[in-house]
Every structure is written in structure tokens, then in C-alpha cells.
């Protein structure tokens, strides 16, 4: 079996190749999409005014956001916030009460060849336990007139070639996740949705998924990924959509989200710090003295602090951003939206 870290490669290689992952890697650069700035900013997935109820339960409440190509967009929210329901509506598995969810301007049901346009992993165990991995993928391939050779290609990509003939019902949770990812890649789609894709994977498998998804995004594909692993999402996602109790809390670039946190600050040290502080505060920054004589500056980027210090002729001995972690920002944003609290669950 190939080393998992080597399997982050372009799946757009020719149908016939003899050297597996290496063959993909050799064609990776040649197959990158060349997107203009306008195309990169144009949303591919658009959710507008989406509401979904199950009886008296409102799972999604007037939700609107968009997902653009060429980046990994993380989809975050507490348990019960409506993430899985939203993904199911996008994939045409649930019908909304009001609102729309479109992919390239069309609903999933209106796509001519769905697997060729959208791939998804929403439930890894949605397979017949007695069917082999290869048979499962071949069954799916036939529904969209996908060549049999593509089945072996995606099995190679996810590292399941050696167990392709075994019943999927005997697979571990992690192997089931790999099979689900293989199914999502079958039609070589430009749009991919993943709900908890690293669930059940070990550390090497998690790294492989991260490299695979970020590599696919660099090709110009649209990646929409839900996960509860904040440390992993912080490494993978470029943009973030955060929801709580079915409503949008924020959508923002990852860097901007972390910088905007109340827990983020810039540490500044200077022999003329007393002269610099009033200048920063006059521009709207919040400052606080640290015991070591440095000053923590909130509400202002390190670039702006540096520019103001330069204009004032103040030499800096330290200018260091200290951004909050994604977990800290997530807890800050969703504090009022957590639906299920455990005893003794106060954050520290």
C-alpha cells in the first residue's frame, strides 16, 4: 500500500497509468485549472433563505451563505446546529420548507450527471455490507456512465487497492471513510462536500485527507467541509462558515476570523512605548500593559501597528501577533448557540 502522505495527488490523470500515485503526481502541475480572479470569486454553492423544519423542530432557520471555488471552506457549528441538514439539502436528500440551495445556479435534482458535477461524503456507512469496495464503486459508476478503469484509480488514490475485493461491511470506520471519499471522487467532480471526513482515521490518515482536500482546492475545485476537529480545520480551511441553532453566525476568511477575536492581540515592545501607546489608542486600538513592560494591542493588525510606529519614529524591539486559536474563536462565537450542555462543562 502506498504511503498515505504520497497519495495527495491529482485525480485527473489519464484513465490508464502504470505507476499509481506517482503517475498522478507527475501530472499534477499539468492539470491545475487556470482560474481568473472573477471566476475565483464567483460562488459555486449558494444557500439563500434556507429553512428546514422537522415537525416543531427548526433545524435550519433562514440560512444564507455562499462557497467559492479554489479554497477549502470549513462549515462549523455546535452539535445540533443544522450542519448535516444543510448539507443534505444541498445534495437534494432533504427538501427545504423555504429557500434554495444551488450548485452552479442549479439544484442538485436538476443536474444531468450528478456524480460528474458533485461528489459528497455525508454518511460513510451508506453501503451494502456484503458488497465489496470495488463492486460498490462500480455500481455507482454505472449510474453516471463512468468507466470501470476509474474505479481502480480512486481505490488507488484512497489506499484501498489491496482490500478492494473484501466486503465493505468488514471495514473499520477509517476504511469506510476512505471508501466514501473514493465514491465522492468517482466522477471527477468540481464540487466536493464532506461531513466529518476524518472521522475514524489515524494521524497519518488525517494528514492524508488534509493534503488531498487542500490539493483539490488548489486545482480550482470547490471544497465544503464540516468537522468538529478545530485544530485540523485551522490547518485546512481558507474560509469559514459558522452557524448556531440553524442560523448564520458568521462567514469570513480564516485569517480574518482569528484576527478579529477579542482574544487576539499584538505584543509590542519598544524603548519608546510610552510615546507609541497614545498614537495607537487615538487610532482605535485597545492597549494593556504586560508585567514584562511590553504592551498588548487589540483591535489593530501588526502591520498597522508597525506602520504607525514607523511614522512616529518609534523603534520596535518586538512586534508579534498572538491570534486566538480556532477553538477559542469558535467557543466565543457559539457560546449562546450551544444546545446541549454537559455537567461541569464550563470552559477554562
C-alpha positions as CSV (number, residue, x, y, z in Angstrom):
1,X,0.0,0.0,0.0
2,X,1.2,3.5,-0.8
3,X,2.4,5.8,1.9
4,X,-0.7,7.9,2.7
5,X,1.2,11.2,2.5
6,X,2.1,10.4,-1.1
7,X,-1.5,9.9,-2.1
8,X,-2.4,13.6,-2.2
9,X,-2.4,13.8,-5.9
10,X,-4.4,14.9,-8.9
11,X,-7.1,12.5,-9.9
12,X,-7.3,14.0,-13.4
13,X,-4.6,11.7,-14.7
14,X,-5.3,9.6,-17.8
15,X,-7.6,6.6,-17.4
16,X,-4.7,4.2,-17.9
17,X,-1.5,4.5,-15.9
18,X,1.0,2.1,-14.6
19,X,2.6,3.8,-11.6
20,X,-0.4,4.7,-9.4
21,X,0.1,7.7,-7.2
22,X,3.4,8.6,-8.8
23,X,1.7,8.9,-12.1
24,X,-0.8,11.3,-10.6
25,X,1.9,13.3,-9.0
26,X,3.7,13.7,-12.3
27,X,0.6,15.1,-14.0
28,X,-0.5,17.3,-11.0
29,X,1.1,20.6,-12.3
30,X,-0.1,20.0,-15.8
31,X,-3.7,19.6,-14.8
32,X,-4.1,22.6,-12.5
33,X,-7.0,24.8,-13.6
34,X,-6.2,28.4,-14.6
35,X,-8.9,30.5,-12.9
36,X,-9.3,34.2,-13.4
37,X,-9.9,36.4,-10.3
38,X,-13.5,36.8,-11.4
39,X,-14.1,33.1,-11.6
40,X,-12.4,32.5,-8.2
41,X,-14.7,35.0,-6.5
42,X,-17.9,33.7,-8.2
43,X,-19.8,31.5,-5.7
44,X,-20.4,27.9,-6.7
45,X,-22.6,26.8,-3.8
46,X,-25.3,29.3,-2.8
47,X,-27.7,28.9,0.1
48,X,-30.4,31.5,0.3
49,X,-33.1,31.9,2.9
50,X,-32.9,28.2,3.7
51,X,-35.4,26.9,6.4
52,X,-35.9,23.3,7.2
53,X,-38.3,22.0,9.9
54,X,-38.9,18.5,11.2
55,X,-42.3,18.8,12.8
56,X,-42.0,21.5,15.5
57,X,-38.2,21.4,15.4
58,X,-36.5,24.1,13.3
59,X,-33.2,22.5,12.1
60,X,-32.2,25.4,9.7
61,X,-33.5,28.9,10.1
62,X,-33.4,31.4,7.2
63,X,-29.8,30.5,6.5
64,X,-27.8,32.2,3.7
65,X,-24.2,31.8,2.7
66,X,-22.0,31.1,-0.3
67,X,-19.0,28.9,-1.1
68,X,-16.5,29.9,-3.7
69,X,-14.1,27.7,-5.7
70,X,-10.3,27.3,-5.2
71,X,-10.4,27.2,-1.4
72,X,-11.5,24.9,1.3
73,X,-14.5,26.3,3.2
74,X,-15.0,25.0,6.7
75,X,-18.5,24.5,7.9
76,X,-18.6,24.8,11.7
77,X,-21.2,24.7,14.4
78,X,-22.1,23.0,17.7
79,X,-23.9,19.7,17.7
80,X,-27.5,20.1,16.6
81,X,-26.7,23.4,14.8
82,X,-28.0,22.2,11.4
83,X,-24.8,21.5,9.5
84,X,-25.7,18.0,8.4
85,X,-29.2,19.1,7.5
86,X,-27.9,21.9,5.4
87,X,-25.5,19.5,3.5
88,X,-28.4,17.1,2.9
89,X,-30.5,19.9,1.4
90,X,-27.6,20.9,-0.9
91,X,-27.3,17.3,-2.0
92,X,-31.1,17.0,-2.7
93,X,-31.6,14.5,0.1
94,X,-34.0,16.7,2.1
95,X,-36.5,19.3,0.7
96,X,-36.4,22.7,2.4
97,X,-39.6,24.3,3.7
98,X,-38.4,27.6,2.2
99,X,-35.3,29.0,0.5
100,X,-32.9,27.5,-2.1
101,X,-29.6,25.6,-2.2
102,X,-27.9,25.6,-5.6
103,X,-24.7,24.3,-7.2
104,X,-23.6,26.5,-10.1
105,X,-27.0,28.0,-10.2
106,X,-28.9,24.7,-10.3
107,X,-30.5,22.4,-7.7
108,X,-28.9,19.0,-7.3
109,X,-32.0,17.3,-8.8
110,X,-31.6,19.4,-12.0
111,X,-28.0,18.2,-12.6
112,X,-27.7,16.0,-15.7
113,X,-24.9,13.8,-14.4
114,X,-24.7,14.4,-10.6
115,X,-21.6,12.3,-9.9
116,X,-19.7,14.2,-12.6
117,X,-20.5,17.6,-11.1
118,X,-20.8,17.0,-7.3
119,X,-19.2,14.4,-5.0
120,X,-20.1,14.0,-1.3
121,X,-19.4,12.0,1.8
122,X,-22.2,12.5,4.2
123,X,-22.6,9.0,5.7
124,X,-19.7,6.6,5.3
125,X,-21.8,3.6,6.2
126,X,-24.4,4.1,3.4
127,X,-23.2,0.9,1.7
128,X,-24.3,-2.7,1.4
129,X,-22.2,-4.6,3.9
130,X,-22.0,-7.7,1.7
131,X,-20.8,-5.8,-1.4
132,X,-17.0,-5.4,-2.0
133,X,-15.5,-2.0,-2.2
134,X,-14.8,-2.4,-5.9
135,X,-18.4,-3.7,-6.6
136,X,-19.8,-0.8,-4.6
137,X,-17.9,1.8,-6.6
138,X,-18.6,0.0,-9.9
139,X,-22.4,0.1,-9.1
140,X,-22.2,3.8,-8.5
141,X,-20.0,4.4,-11.7
142,X,-22.6,2.7,-13.9
143,X,-25.3,5.1,-12.9
144,X,-23.4,8.0,-14.4
145,X,-21.6,6.2,-17.3
146,X,-18.2,6.3,-15.6
147,X,-15.5,4.0,-17.0
148,X,-14.7,0.9,-14.9
149,X,-11.0,1.9,-15.0
150,X,-11.9,4.9,-12.9
151,X,-12.9,2.6,-10.0
152,X,-9.4,1.3,-9.8
153,X,-8.0,4.8,-10.0
154,X,-10.0,6.1,-7.0
155,X,-9.3,2.9,-5.0
156,X,-5.6,3.6,-5.6
157,X,-6.0,7.2,-4.5
158,X,-7.5,6.3,-1.2
159,X,-5.2,3.4,-0.5
160,X,-7.8,0.6,-0.7
161,X,-6.5,-1.3,-3.7
162,X,-5.3,-4.2,-1.6
163,X,-8.6,-4.7,0.1
164,X,-10.9,-3.8,-2.8
165,X,-12.3,-7.3,-3.0
166,X,-13.3,-7.6,0.6
167,X,-16.9,-7.0,1.9
168,X,-17.3,-3.4,2.9
169,X,-19.2,-4.5,6.0
170,X,-16.0,-5.8,7.5
171,X,-14.2,-2.5,7.0
172,X,-13.1,-0.4,10.0
173,X,-14.6,3.0,10.5
174,X,-11.5,4.6,8.9
175,X,-11.6,2.3,5.9
176,X,-15.2,3.1,5.5
177,X,-14.3,6.8,5.4
178,X,-11.8,6.1,2.7
179,X,-14.3,4.2,0.6
180,X,-16.7,7.1,1.0
181,X,-14.0,9.5,-0.2
182,X,-13.3,7.2,-3.2
183,X,-17.0,7.3,-4.1
184,X,-17.0,11.1,-4.0
185,X,-14.1,11.2,-6.4
186,X,-15.6,8.8,-8.9
187,X,-17.0,11.3,-11.4
188,X,-14.0,13.7,-11.2
189,X,-16.4,16.4,-9.9
190,X,-15.5,20.1,-9.5
191,X,-17.6,20.4,-6.3
192,X,-17.0,18.2,-3.2
193,X,-18.9,18.2,0.1
194,X,-17.6,16.3,3.2
195,X,-19.3,15.8,6.5
196,X,-16.6,14.8,9.1
197,X,-14.2,13.2,6.5
198,X,-11.5,12.4,9.1
199,X,-13.8,10.5,11.4
200,X,-12.2,7.2,12.4
201,X,-8.8,7.9,10.7
202,X,-5.5,7.7,12.5
203,X,-3.0,10.6,12.5
204,X,-1.4,9.6,9.1
205,X,-4.9,9.3,7.6
206,X,-5.9,12.7,8.8
207,X,-2.8,14.2,7.3
208,X,-3.6,12.4,4.0
209,X,-7.1,13.8,3.9
210,X,-5.9,17.3,4.7
211,X,-3.3,17.2,1.9
212,X,-5.8,15.6,-0.6
213,X,-8.5,18.2,0.1
214,X,-6.2,21.2,0.0
215,X,-4.6,19.9,-3.2
216,X,-8.0,19.5,-4.8
217,X,-8.9,23.1,-3.8
218,X,-5.6,24.4,-5.4
219,X,-6.9,22.9,-8.7
220,X,-9.8,25.3,-8.5
221,X,-12.4,22.8,-7.2
222,X,-15.0,23.9,-4.6
223,X,-14.5,22.2,-1.2
224,X,-17.1,22.4,1.6
225,X,-16.0,20.5,4.7
226,X,-17.7,20.0,8.1
227,X,-15.6,18.9,11.1
228,X,-15.5,19.1,14.8
229,X,-11.7,18.9,14.9
230,X,-10.8,22.5,15.3
231,X,-7.1,22.1,15.1
232,X,-7.4,20.2,11.8
233,X,-9.9,22.7,10.4
234,X,-7.5,25.5,11.3
235,X,-4.8,23.9,9.1
236,X,-7.1,23.0,6.2
237,X,-9.7,25.7,5.8
238,X,-9.2,29.0,3.9
239,X,-12.7,30.4,4.6
240,X,-15.2,29.5,7.4
241,X,-19.0,29.5,7.7
242,X,-20.2,29.2,11.3
243,X,-23.8,28.5,12.3
244,X,-25.6,28.0,15.5
245,X,-29.2,26.8,16.1
246,X,-29.7,26.8,12.4
247,X,-28.8,30.4,11.9
248,X,-25.7,32.0,10.3
249,X,-23.3,33.4,12.9
250,X,-20.5,34.5,10.5
251,X,-18.8,33.7,7.2
252,X,-15.3,35.0,6.8
253,X,-11.7,34.2,5.7
254,X,-10.0,32.1,8.4
255,X,-7.2,34.7,8.9
256,X,-9.7,37.5,9.4
257,X,-11.8,35.4,11.7
258,X,-8.8,34.7,14.0
259,X,-7.6,38.2,13.9
260,X,-11.0,39.7,14.8
261,X,-11.3,37.7,18.0
262,X,-11.4,39.5,21.3
263,X,-8.7,37.1,22.4
264,X,-6.3,38.1,19.7
265,X,-3.7,40.8,20.2
266,X,-0.3,42.1,19.0
267,X,2.6,42.2,21.5
268,X,4.7,45.3,21.2
269,X,8.0,46.1,22.9
270,X,9.8,49.4,22.4
271,X,12.1,51.8,24.4
272,X,9.6,54.5,23.5
273,X,6.5,52.5,24.3
274,X,5.0,55.5,26.3
275,X,5.1,57.6,23.2
276,X,3.6,54.9,20.9
277,X,0.6,53.9,23.1
278,X,-1.3,57.2,22.8
279,X,-0.9,57.1,19.0
280,X,-2.3,53.6,18.8
281,X,-5.2,54.4,21.1
282,X,-6.0,57.5,19.0
283,X,-6.5,55.2,16.0
284,X,-8.9,53.0,17.9
285,X,-6.6,50.3,19.4
286,X,-7.1,48.9,22.9
287,X,-3.9,48.5,24.9
288,X,-2.9,46.9,28.1
289,X,0.5,46.7,29.9
290,X,2.1,43.3,30.5
291,X,4.3,42.6,33.6
292,X,7.4,42.5,31.4
293,X,7.0,46.0,30.1
294,X,5.5,45.1,26.7
295,X,2.1,46.3,25.6
296,X,-0.7,44.1,24.2
297,X,-2.6,45.8,21.4
298,X,-6.1,44.6,20.5
299,X,-8.2,45.7,17.6
300,X,-5.3,46.5,15.3
301,X,-3.2,44.4,13.0
302,X,0.6,44.1,13.4
303,X,1.1,45.8,10.0
304,X,-0.9,48.8,11.1
305,X,1.0,49.0,14.4
306,X,4.3,48.8,12.6
307,X,3.3,51.5,10.1
308,X,2.2,53.9,12.9
309,X,5.4,53.2,14.8
310,X,7.5,54.0,11.7
311,X,5.6,57.2,11.0
312,X,6.2,58.3,14.6
313,X,9.9,57.4,14.5
314,X,9.5,54.8,17.3
315,X,11.9,51.9,17.1
316,X,10.3,48.5,17.8
317,X,12.1,45.7,19.6
318,X,9.2,43.3,19.3
319,X,6.1,43.1,17.1
320,X,4.4,39.8,17.5
321,X,0.8,38.8,16.6
322,X,-0.9,36.4,19.1
323,X,-4.0,35.2,17.4
324,X,-6.6,33.2,19.3
325,X,-6.9,29.5,18.3
326,X,-9.8,28.5,16.1
327,X,-11.2,26.6,19.1
328,X,-11.2,29.7,21.2
329,X,-12.8,31.8,18.5
330,X,-15.4,29.1,17.9
331,X,-16.3,28.9,21.6
332,X,-16.5,32.7,21.7
333,X,-18.9,32.8,18.6
334,X,-21.1,29.9,19.6
335,X,-21.4,30.5,23.3
336,X,-25.1,31.4,23.1
337,X,-25.8,28.7,20.5
338,X,-24.8,25.5,22.3
339,X,-27.9,23.4,22.6
340,X,-26.6,20.5,24.7
341,X,-24.5,21.3,27.8
342,X,-22.9,18.6,30.0
343,X,-22.4,18.9,33.7
344,X,-19.1,20.6,34.7
345,X,-18.7,21.7,31.1
346,X,-17.5,25.3,31.7
347,X,-14.6,26.3,29.6
348,X,-11.4,27.4,31.3
